[in-house]
Amino acid sequence: MIGNTVIQLQNVDIYQQTHLVLSNVNLRIDKGEFVFLIGQTGSGKSSLLKVIYGDLHIASGEGHAGGYDLKKLSDKDVPYLRRKLGIVFQDFQLLTDRTIEDNMKFVLNATGWKDKNKIAERTRDVLEKVGLRSKLKKMPHELSGGEQQRVVIARALLNDPEMILADEPTGNLDPETSEEIMLLLKEISRSGTAVIMATHDYHIIRTFPSRIIKCENGKVIQDATIA
């Protein structure tokens, strides 16, 4: 790993159990890059993301993410790797029984934060970044879908990650809200955090042109185009 590279895979084979999903994957993503990840359902996009966040081991080749050697990654290393990255899902996965503030505290406590003042300050900071500081005491169900996704992005920023993995983050949102979320993710990448966004939404890709990585026929194409 050199310089600004946050993810590097070289000649990596990715399996789900015994099934070879992607072979001979070569991929490099640098600090602050914004990258779309595309491909049909079942093409290996989720498997590729799982390798990056330590949920799937690599069978062969070399892989690094956030300074960790993915081939040598042990179970005890995984939580530390995940502090280097934020994950944004399509279906929010907020804890519905507690406030937005307490959702943030839960993550910070789980990743080793102890100081109550620092936890409160960090929570306010990330909610400020996504324009939702005034919603601290709200419950998730009191927010719109777009606001909930902003909260999820704020949660992903809590540990100041080197990269954000966003899996269909606009999948459940209307077009206008989707564009707001895209502007926010683009802003985050400009501030130096790499963003990898899996999507099926070609309108979004055309509206916000960026580098495209494509999973197709068991391969990863590093610099793809769309028709």
DRENKOL-906161 format. One record per residue: chain; x, y, z of N, C-alpha, C in turn. Coordinates in Angstrom, 3 decimals, m for minus. Example, Ala and Ser with C-alpha at 12.3 -4.5 7.8 and 13.67 -1.06 7.14 Angstrom:
% residues 2
PASE,A,13.190,m5.690,7.800,12.300,m4.500,7.800,13.200,m3.300,7.800
PASE,A,12.850,m2.250,7.080,13.670,m1.060,7.140,12.900,0.030,7.870
***
This chain:
% residues 227
PASE,A,0.860,m1.190,0.000,0.000,0.000,0.000,0.894,1.236,0.000
PASE,A,0.662,2.111,m0.979,1.503,3.295,m1.043,0.639,4.545,m1.135
PASE,A,1.170,5.637,m0.580,0.565,6.944,m0.765,m0.906,6.997,m0.423
PASE,A,m1.693,7.371,m1.419,m3.104,7.664,m1.201,m4.039,6.488,m1.465
PASE,A,m3.494,5.302,m1.697,m4.348,4.163,m2.029,m5.039,3.633,m0.773
PASE,A,m6.381,3.544,m0.812,m7.114,3.024,0.350,m7.576,1.584,0.141
PASE,A,m7.743,1.184,m1.132,m8.114,m0.206,m1.441,m7.271,m0.670,m2.609
PASE,A,m6.643,m1.832,m2.455,m5.906,m2.409,m3.578,m6.073,m3.924,m3.567
PASE,A,m6.568,m4.448,m4.671,m6.691,m5.892,m4.860,m5.871,m6.271,m6.077
PASE,A,m5.064,m7.345,m5.939,m4.226,m7.808,m7.048,m4.422,m9.308,m7.245
PASE,A,m4.910,m9.667,m8.425,m5.090,m11.083,m8.810,m5.890,m11.871,m7.770
PASE,A,m6.964,m11.259,m7.288,m7.754,m11.855,m6.211,m8.885,m12.716,m6.778
PASE,A,m9.048,m13.915,m6.220,m10.215,m14.761,m6.510,m11.171,m14.686,m5.321
PASE,A,m12.459,m14.485,m5.615,m13.467,m14.329,m4.563,m14.491,m15.453,m4.671
PASE,A,m14.631,m16.192,m3.588,m15.570,m17.329,m3.542,m16.696,m17.043,m2.545
PASE,A,m17.881,m17.563,m2.844,m18.946,m17.714,m1.851,m19.042,m19.217,m1.615
PASE,A,m18.667,m19.665,m0.414,m18.464,m21.091,m0.140,m17.519,m21.676,m1.203
PASE,A,m17.999,m22.601,m2.030,m17.091,m23.196,m3.025,m17.306,m22.612,m4.416
PASE,A,m18.208,m21.658,m4.531,m18.539,m21.092,m5.835,m17.648,m19.887,m6.135
PASE,A,m16.915,m19.965,m7.243,m16.061,m18.848,m7.656,m16.947,m17.739,m8.230
PASE,A,m16.986,m16.601,m7.533,m17.866,m15.497,m7.950,m17.126,m14.535,m8.887
PASE,A,m15.917,m14.151,m8.500,m15.105,m13.225,m9.291,m13.674,m13.742,m9.332
PASE,A,m13.074,m13.728,m10.499,m11.702,m14.255,m10.603,m10.745,m13.171,m11.097
PASE,A,m9.512,m13.289,m10.605,m8.408,m12.419,m11.026,m8.790,m10.934,m10.956
PASE,A,m9.282,m10.533,m9.785,m9.730,m9.152,m9.594,m8.524,m8.245,m9.331
PASE,A,m8.427,m7.191,m10.124,m7.426,m6.151,m9.888,m8.161,m4.828,m9.744
PASE,A,m7.907,m4.164,m8.632,m8.675,m2.959,m8.334,m7.851,m2.043,m7.448
PASE,A,m7.877,m0.759,m7.793,m7.208,0.228,m6.941,m8.123,1.440,m6.790
PASE,A,m8.326,1.856,m5.559,m9.134,3.041,m5.280,m8.337,3.938,m4.341
PASE,A,m8.270,5.210,m4.706,m7.446,6.161,m3.957,m8.288,7.030,m3.032
PASE,A,m7.614,7.662,m2.108,m8.241,8.588,m1.164,m9.062,9.630,m1.928
PASE,A,m10.290,9.843,m1.461,m11.117,10.894,m2.044,m11.747,10.571,m3.387
PASE,A,m11.534,9.362,m3.889,m12.164,8.983,m5.157,m13.641,8.675,m4.962
PASE,A,m14.447,8.987,m5.959,m15.849,8.560,m5.980,m15.991,7.556,m7.112
PASE,A,m16.481,6.356,m6.790,m16.550,5.274,m7.771,m17.928,4.627,m7.731
PASE,A,m18.531,4.471,m8.897,m19.760,3.680,m9.002,m19.397,2.211,m9.226
PASE,A,m20.127,1.322,m8.562,m19.969,m0.120,m8.752,m21.271,m0.639,m9.357
PASE,A,m21.192,m1.156,m10.579,m22.398,m1.603,m11.269,m22.264,m3.075,m11.675
PASE,A,m23.378,m3.632,m12.106,m23.413,m5.030,m12.518,m24.778,m5.606,m12.191
PASE,A,m25.175,m6.618,m12.939,m26.489,m7.220,m12.711,m26.543,m7.905,m11.343
PASE,A,m27.751,m8.137,m10.871,m27.936,m8.902,m9.635,m27.250,m10.256,m9.790
PASE,A,m26.455,m10.607,m8.784,m25.729,m11.887,m8.860,m24.392,m11.810,m9.565
PASE,A,m23.982,m10.589,m9.973,m22.726,m10.457,m10.723,m21.503,m10.388,m9.817
PASE,A,m21.735,m10.252,m8.494,m20.594,m10.255,m7.574,m20.334,m8.933,m6.874
PASE,A,m21.202,m7.933,m7.085,m20.980,m6.620,m6.444,m20.927,m6.753,m4.923
PASE,A,m21.924,m7.428,m4.354,m21.972,m7.557,m2.889,m20.781,m8.355,m2.378
PASE,A,m20.390,m9.384,m3.116,m19.219,m10.183,m2.701,m17.960,m9.331,m2.691
PASE,A,m17.823,m8.470,m3.680,m16.658,m7.583,m3.740,m16.643,m6.646,m2.527
PASE,A,m17.803,m6.082,m2.200,m17.884,m5.212,m1.023,m17.577,m5.991,0.255
PASE,A,m18.065,m7.232,0.319,m17.831,m8.049,1.521,m16.342,m8.342,1.724
PASE,A,m15.611,m8.518,0.638,m14.166,m8.712,0.751,m13.518,m7.463,1.344
PASE,A,m13.967,m6.291,0.867,m13.367,m5.043,1.327,m13.641,m4.814,2.806
PASE,A,m14.861,m5.183,3.283,m15.115,m4.942,4.718,m14.908,m6.187,5.591
PASE,A,m14.231,m7.177,5.042,m13.752,m8.277,5.877,m14.777,m9.358,6.170
PASE,A,m15.851,m9.418,5.378,m16.881,m10.430,5.598,m16.617,m11.696,4.781
PASE,A,m15.796,m11.554,3.749,m15.377,m12.707,2.938,m13.858,m12.697,2.858
PASE,A,m13.261,m13.870,3.044,m11.804,m13.968,2.907,m11.442,m14.132,1.434
PASE,A,m10.244,m13.664,1.083,m9.799,m13.870,m0.293,m9.015,m15.175,m0.371
PASE,A,m9.288,m15.925,m1.439,m8.697,m17.259,m1.578,m7.281,m17.191,m2.156
PASE,A,m7.075,m16.249,m3.074,m5.738,m16.121,m3.661,m5.537,m14.687,m4.112
PASE,A,m4.279,m14.336,m4.315,m3.953,m12.957,m4.663,m3.647,m12.128,m3.423
PASE,A,m3.535,m10.827,m3.617,m3.194,m9.902,m2.530,m4.296,m8.848,m2.405
PASE,A,m4.605,m8.479,m1.168,m5.620,m7.453,m0.968,m5.339,m6.619,0.263
PASE,A,m5.509,m5.307,0.134,m5.358,m4.397,1.260,m6.530,m3.417,1.274
PASE,A,m7.022,m3.098,2.451,m8.054,m2.066,2.608,m7.814,m1.361,3.936
PASE,A,m7.803,m0.051,3.897,m7.627,0.726,5.121,m6.378,0.361,5.897
PASE,A,m5.329,m0.058,5.186,m4.073,m0.406,5.858,m4.003,m1.838,6.360
PASE,A,m5.075,m2.618,6.150,m5.095,m4.013,6.604,m4.852,m4.964,5.440
PASE,A,m4.076,m6.004,5.715,m3.841,m7.069,4.746,m5.040,m8.017,4.799
PASE,A,m5.856,m8.012,3.755,m7.106,m8.787,3.770,m6.856,m10.295,3.770
PASE,A,m5.703,m10.695,3.272,m5.404,m12.132,3.246,m5.061,m12.657,4.637
PASE,A,m4.464,m11.782,5.447,m4.047,m12.196,6.801,m5.055,m11.746,7.868
PASE,A,m6.162,m11.189,7.440,m7.133,m10.614,8.367,m7.701,m11.687,9.283
PASE,A,m7.547,m11.475,10.591,m8.133,m12.424,11.553,m9.458,m11.862,12.051
PASE,A,m10.252,m12.711,12.694,m11.562,m12.268,13.185,m11.425,m11.077,14.136
PASE,A,m10.353,m11.077,14.932,m10.195,m9.980,15.895,m9.795,m8.669,15.216
PASE,A,m9.256,m8.756,13.981,m8.898,m7.538,13.239,m10.114,m6.865,12.600
PASE,A,m11.166,m7.638,12.341,m12.295,m7.138,11.543,m12.912,m5.867,12.143
PASE,A,m13.175,m5.815,13.477,m13.754,m4.575,14.025,m12.866,m3.357,13.805
PASE,A,m11.541,m3.564,13.818,m10.619,m2.441,13.620,m10.622,m1.994,12.163
PASE,A,m10.681,m2.960,11.232,m10.825,m2.609,9.814,m12.097,m1.794,9.612
PASE,A,m13.171,m2.218,10.276,m14.468,m1.557,10.047,m14.535,m0.151,10.645
PASE,A,m13.586,0.161,11.512,m13.502,1.556,11.965,m12.931,2.442,10.866
PASE,A,m12.215,1.821,9.918,m11.614,2.580,8.821,m12.602,2.798,7.678
PASE,A,m13.758,2.144,7.775,m14.728,2.305,6.697,m16.132,2.459,7.253
PASE,A,m16.943,3.191,6.518,m18.342,3.345,6.884,m19.198,2.611,5.871
PASE,A,m20.264,1.993,6.335,m21.125,1.232,5.430,m22.520,1.853,5.434
PASE,A,m23.051,2.106,4.237,m24.380,2.682,4.074,m25.226,1.692,3.294
PASE,A,m26.318,1.235,3.899,m27.192,0.258,3.248,m28.440,0.927,2.681
PASE,A,m29.083,0.227,1.764,m30.318,0.712,1.149,m31.446,0.839,2.170
PASE,A,m31.496,m0.109,3.116,m32.665,m0.180,4.005,m32.384,0.418,5.389
PASE,A,m31.451,1.376,5.444,m31.170,2.214,6.617,m30.585,1.443,7.807
PASE,A,m31.280,0.396,8.281,m30.806,m0.387,9.428,m30.536,0.473,10.658
PASE,A,m31.390,1.458,10.879,m31.333,2.226,12.122,m32.041,1.444,13.221
PASE,A,m31.636,1.676,14.454,m32.306,1.050,15.596,m33.575,1.849,15.872
PASE,A,m34.723,1.214,15.637,m35.990,1.954,15.621,m36.511,2.290,17.014
PASE,A,m35.906,1.678,18.045,m36.426,1.870,19.409,m35.695,2.977,20.161
PASE,A,m34.851,3.742,19.467,m34.094,4.791,20.163,m33.904,6.010,19.261
PASE,A,m33.579,7.124,19.870,m33.445,8.380,19.131,m32.243,8.341,18.185
PASE,A,m32.210,9.352,17.316,m31.066,9.487,16.401,m29.776,9.623,17.203
PASE,A,m29.817,10.428,18.252,m28.639,10.600,19.108,m28.188,9.264,19.694
PASE,A,m29.140,8.481,20.158,m28.786,7.197,20.778,m28.328,6.163,19.742
PASE,A,m28.799,6.284,18.506,m28.264,5.453,17.425,m26.771,5.722,17.244
PASE,A,m26.406,7.001,17.297,m24.996,7.371,17.144,m24.169,6.883,18.331
PASE,A,m24.706,7.099,19.533,m23.986,6.656,20.735,m23.736,5.157,20.713
PASE,A,m24.722,4.404,20.243,m24.596,2.948,20.190,m23.373,2.543,19.361
PASE,A,m23.215,3.177,18.194,m22.084,2.844,17.314,m20.763,3.261,17.959
PASE,A,m20.733,4.452,18.528,m19.489,4.925,19.151,m19.098,4.049,20.337
PASE,A,m20.066,3.681,21.161,m19.767,2.772,22.278,m19.243,1.431,21.769
PASE,A,m19.860,0.946,20.691,m19.475,m0.366,20.148,m18.080,m0.339,19.532
PASE,A,m17.613,0.864,19.150,m16.279,0.947,18.539,m15.258,1.566,19.485
PASE,A,m15.564,1.502,20.790,m14.532,1.789,21.777,m14.493,3.186,22.347
PASE,A,m15.434,4.054,21.970,m15.459,5.396,22.547,m15.982,5.318,23.979
PASE,A,m15.339,6.060,24.896,m15.720,6.003,26.306,m16.167,7.363,26.869
PASE,A,m15.511,8.428,26.401,m15.735,9.764,26.962,m17.091,10.326,26.508
PASE,A,m17.989,10.552,27.460,m19.350,10.997,27.125,m19.361,12.336,26.398
PASE,A,m18.486,13.244,26.809,m18.438,14.555,26.154,m17.980,14.435,24.704
PASE,A,m16.974,13.590,24.483,m16.473,13.402,23.115,m17.523,12.710,22.247
PASE,A,m18.252,11.750,22.845,m19.323,11.060,22.114,m20.400,12.068,21.692
PASE,A,m20.788,12.920,22.620,m21.819,13.924,22.322,m21.334,14.898,21.250
PASE,A,m20.077,15.305,21.349,m19.516,16.261,20.382,m19.426,15.645,18.987
PASE,A,m18.966,14.388,18.932,m18.831,13.723,17.624,m20.206,13.516,16.989
PASE,A,m21.185,13.162,17.813,m22.550,12.973,17.309,m23.068,14.269,16.689
PASE,A,m22.885,15.378,17.396,m23.335,16.677,16.864,m22.600,17.034,15.570
PASE,A,m21.296,16.758,15.542,m20.482,17.099,14.361,m20.977,16.379,13.110
PASE,A,m21.196,15.057,13.215,m21.571,14.319,12.006,m22.992,14.666,11.569
PASE,A,m23.882,14.916,12.519,m25.246,15.308,12.141,m25.252,16.702,11.514
PASE,A,m24.359,17.563,11.982,m24.187,18.888,11.361,m23.768,18.726,9.900
PASE,A,m22.842,17.802,9.641,m22.332,17.583,8.274,m23.443,17.202,7.306
PASE,A,m24.432,16.474,7.790,m25.509,16.018,6.901,m26.773,16.884,7.050
PASE,A,m26.635,18.005,7.783,m27.734,18.947,7.888,m28.869,18.516,8.796
PASE,A,m28.575,17.681,9.798,m29.651,17.148,10.647,m29.392,17.332,12.142
PASE,A,m28.603,18.326,12.487,m28.290,18.495,13.907,m29.564,18.738,14.741
PASE,A,m30.551,19.355,14.125,m31.792,19.668,14.852,m32.641,18.417,15.119
PASE,A,m32.253,17.268,14.536,m33.072,16.046,14.667,m32.533,15.079,15.724
PASE,A,m31.574,15.532,16.533,m30.931,14.690,17.551,m31.908,13.847,18.373
PASE,A,m32.986,14.479,18.813,m33.897,13.820,19.763,m35.067,13.114,19.070
PASE,A,m35.078,13.129,17.742,m36.166,12.482,17.011,m35.962,10.971,16.960
PASE,A,m37.074,10.250,16.813,m37.020,8.808,16.553,m36.943,8.600,15.041
PASE,A,m36.362,7.485,14.590,m36.253,7.264,13.144,m37.581,7.409,12.398
PASE,A,m38.668,6.894,12.976,m39.948,6.916,12.247,m40.485,8.335,12.083
PASE,A,m39.908,9.290,12.815,m40.343,10.688,12.684,m39.635,11.407,11.533
PASE,A,m38.695,10.729,10.886,m37.934,11.323,9.785,m38.408,10.771,8.444
PASE,A,m38.225,11.557,7.394,m38.514,11.068,6.036,m37.445,10.053,5.619
PASE,A,m37.706,9.351,4.515,m36.721,8.384,4.011,m35.384,9.030,3.712
PASE,A,m35.422,10.221,3.097,m34.174,10.922,2.782,m33.415,11.330,4.036
PASE,A,m34.174,11.774,5.050,m33.527,12.153,6.317,m32.926,10.925,6.989
PASE,A,m33.641,9.796,6.947,m33.093,8.570,7.548,m31.793,8.168,6.849
PASE,A,m31.769,8.306,5.515,m30.533,7.932,4.810,m29.402,8.901,5.152
PASE,A,m29.708,10.168,5.383,m28.691,11.122,5.837,m28.147,10.714,7.211
PASE,A,m29.039,10.237,8.079,m28.603,9.759,9.397,m27.653,8.571,9.236
PASE,A,m27.986,7.675,8.310,m27.131,6.502,8.062,m25.758,6.952,7.570
PASE,A,m25.730,7.966,6.716,m24.448,8.497,6.225,m23.678,9.143,7.389
PASE,A,m24.397,9.887,8.235,m23.748,10.468,9.425,m23.146,9.365,10.293
PASE,A,m23.913,8.299,10.487,m23.426,7.162,11.295,m22.157,6.574,10.672
PASE,A,m22.137,6.491,9.336,m20.964,5.939,8.644,m19.736,6.833,8.806
PASE,A,m19.956,8.116,9.092,m18.838,9.063,9.227,m18.272,9.140,10.648
PASE,A,m18.917,8.477,11.604,m18.586,8.667,13.022,m17.103,8.459,13.332
PASE,A,m16.508,7.428,12.758,m15.110,7.125,13.083,m14.138,7.689,12.043
PASE,A,m14.598,8.745,11.344,m13.756,9.443,10.364,m13.097,8.447,9.403
PASE,A,m13.915,7.683,8.657,m13.378,6.569,7.871,m12.569,7.022,6.660
PASE,A,m11.709,6.125,6.190,m10.953,6.383,4.962,m11.831,6.152,3.735
PASE,A,m12.874,5.333,3.910,m13.739,5.022,2.763,m15.155,4.758,3.240
PASE,A,m16.106,5.014,2.360,m17.499,4.655,2.621,m17.943,3.692,1.529
PASE,A,m18.526,2.584,1.944,m19.115,1.612,1.018,m20.626,1.808,1.078
PASE,A,m21.211,2.233,m0.021,m22.645,2.530,m0.053,m23.322,1.537,m0.999
PASE,A,m24.154,0.666,m0.440,m24.794,m0.393,m1.221,m26.224,0.029,m1.564
PASE,A,m26.422,0.497,m2.776,m27.744,0.973,m3.245,m28.340,2.028,m2.295
PASE,A,m27.593,3.074,m1.951,m28.087,4.008,m0.927,m29.300,4.822,m1.364
PASE,A,m29.552,4.881,m2.684,m30.716,5.634,m3.162,m31.844,4.715,m3.609
PASE,A,m31.694,3.412,m3.363,m32.641,2.421,m3.890,m34.068,2.608,m3.424
PASE,A,m34.264,3.140,m2.221,m35.623,3.301,m1.680,m36.092,4.750,m1.683
PASE,A,m35.401,5.607,m2.431,m35.695,7.040,m2.370,m36.229,7.547,m3.707
PASE,A,m37.022,8.617,m3.636,m37.530,9.209,m4.881,m36.393,9.957,m5.581
PASE,A,m36.561,10.296,m6.895,m35.452,10.881,m7.663,m34.871,12.153,m7.053
PASE,A,m35.714,13.037,m6.561,m35.196,14.300,m6.011,m34.365,14.057,m4.758
PASE,A,m34.869,13.183,m3.879,m34.132,12.858,m2.653,m32.839,12.122,m2.987
PASE,A,m32.904,11.256,m4.004,m31.701,10.531,m4.451,m30.602,11.509,m4.853
PASE,A,m30.987,12.561,m5.562,m29.988,13.543,m5.989,m29.394,14.281,m4.792
PASE,A,m30.217,14.567,m3.779,m29.693,15.208,m2.563,m28.655,14.310,m1.877
PASE,A,m28.970,13.014,m1.809,m28.034,12.062,m1.179,m26.746,11.978,m1.997
PASE,A,m26.884,12.002,m3.336,m25.691,11.958,m4.192,m24.809,13.188,m3.969
PASE,A,m25.423,14.363,m3.880,m24.644,15.585,m3.641,m23.879,15.482,m2.321
PASE,A,m24.517,14.898,m1.316,m23.875,14.723,m0.010,m22.696,13.751,m0.119
PASE,A,m22.897,12.631,m0.796,m21.808,11.643,m0.941,m20.646,12.214,m1.758
PASE,A,m20.972,13.003,m2.776,m19.920,13.637,m3.581,m19.101,14.616,m2.724
PASE,A,m19.809,15.369,m1.887,m19.144,16.323,m0.994,m18.199,15.593,m0.039
PASE,A,m18.652,14.431,0.465,m17.829,13.631,1.373,m16.563,13.158,0.655
PASE,A,m16.697,12.748,m0.600,m15.501,12.287,m1.333,m14.539,13.453,m1.576
PASE,A,m15.091,14.627,m1.846,m14.206,15.792,m2.053,m13.433,16.154,m0.789
PASE,A,m13.991,15.792,0.372,m13.281,16.095,1.627,m12.195,15.062,1.932
PASE,A,m12.046,14.036,1.050,m10.932,13.101,1.196,m11.294,11.663,1.518
PASE,A,m12.589,11.383,1.750,m13.029,10.018,2.031,m13.440,9.345,0.722
PASE,A,m12.819,8.235,0.398,m13.217,7.509,m0.822,m14.641,6.980,m0.663
PASE,A,m15.437,7.056,m1.728,m16.804,6.546,m1.706,m16.975,5.539,m2.838
PASE,A,m17.403,4.329,m2.483,m17.724,3.298,m3.477,m19.215,3.042,m3.376
PASE,A,m19.925,3.324,m4.442,m21.384,3.242,m4.406,m21.893,2.217,m5.409
PASE,A,m22.461,1.129,m4.886,m23.113,0.141,m5.749,m24.496,0.666,m6.123
PASE,A,m24.821,0.611,m7.405,m26.127,1.120,m7.830,m26.581,0.447,m9.124
PASE,A,m27.908,0.429,m9.307,m28.510,0.019,m10.584,m29.065,1.232,m11.325
PASE,A,m28.941,2.416,m10.729,m29.618,3.606,m11.234,m28.734,4.347,m12.236
PASE,A,m28.967,4.073,m13.520,m28.120,4.679,m14.552,m28.397,6.170,m14.708
PASE,A,m29.584,6.604,m14.316,m29.875,8.044,m14.351,m28.930,8.786,m13.395
PASE,A,m28.753,8.211,m12.209,m27.823,8.802,m11.222,m26.407,8.846,m11.801
PASE,A,m25.997,7.759,m12.452,m24.632,7.690,m13.001,m24.436,8.747,m14.089
PASE,A,m25.466,8.939,m14.913,m25.347,9.949,m15.975,m25.383,11.369,m15.398
PASE,A,m26.136,11.552,m14.318,m26.263,12.884,m13.722,m25.009,13.281,m12.949
PASE,A,m24.351,12.286,m12.358,m23.151,12.536,m11.541,m21.990,11.707,m12.080
PASE,A,m21.472,12.036,m13.267,m20.458,11.188,m13.899,m19.223,10.991,m13.015
PASE,A,m18.813,9.752,m12.877,m17.634,9.384,m12.089,m17.065,8.104,m12.672
PASE,A,m15.953,7.684,m12.134,m15.375,6.410,m12.544,m16.354,5.265,m12.262
PASE,A,m16.401,4.301,m13.170,m17.325,3.164,m13.043,m16.526,1.859,m13.000
PASE,A,m16.829,1.038,m12.010,m16.298,m0.328,m11.923,m17.464,m1.269,m12.187
PASE,A,m17.256,m2.262,m13.035,m18.358,m3.154,m13.406,m18.007,m4.612,m13.130
PASE,A,m18.945,m5.320,m12.476,m18.826,m6.772,m12.321,m19.633,m7.425,m13.437
PASE,A,m18.961,m8.280,m14.205,m19.632,m8.897,m15.354,m18.912,m10.188,m15.735
PASE,A,m19.687,m11.254,m15.891,m19.132,m12.547,m16.326,m17.943,m12.997,m15.476
PASE,A,m18.066,m12.814,m14.155,m17.023,m13.287,m13.245,m15.772,m12.438,m13.205
PASE,A,m15.821,m11.263,m13.840,m14.658,m10.373,m13.875,m15.032,m9.005,m13.322
PASE,A,m14.004,m8.235,m12.957,m14.196,m6.835,m12.563,m13.496,m5.952,m13.578
PASE,A,m14.288,m5.085,m14.214,m13.735,m4.140,m15.186,m13.492,m2.828,m14.450
PASE,A,m12.236,m2.398,m14.404,m11.854,m1.256,m13.553,m12.390,0.072,m14.042
PASE,A,m12.409,0.280,m15.337,m12.871,1.557,m15.879,m13.879,1.271,m16.986
PASE,A,m15.125,1.072,m16.573,m16.185,0.688,m17.501,m16.948,1.918,m17.966
PASE,A,m17.781,1.718,m18.967,m18.668,2.787,m19.430,m20.081,2.226,m19.492
PASE,A,m21.066,3.132,m19.540,m22.443,2.675,m19.735,m22.950,3.241,m21.054
PASE,A,m23.874,2.512,m21.669,m24.397,2.944,m22.978,m25.278,4.175,m22.790
***
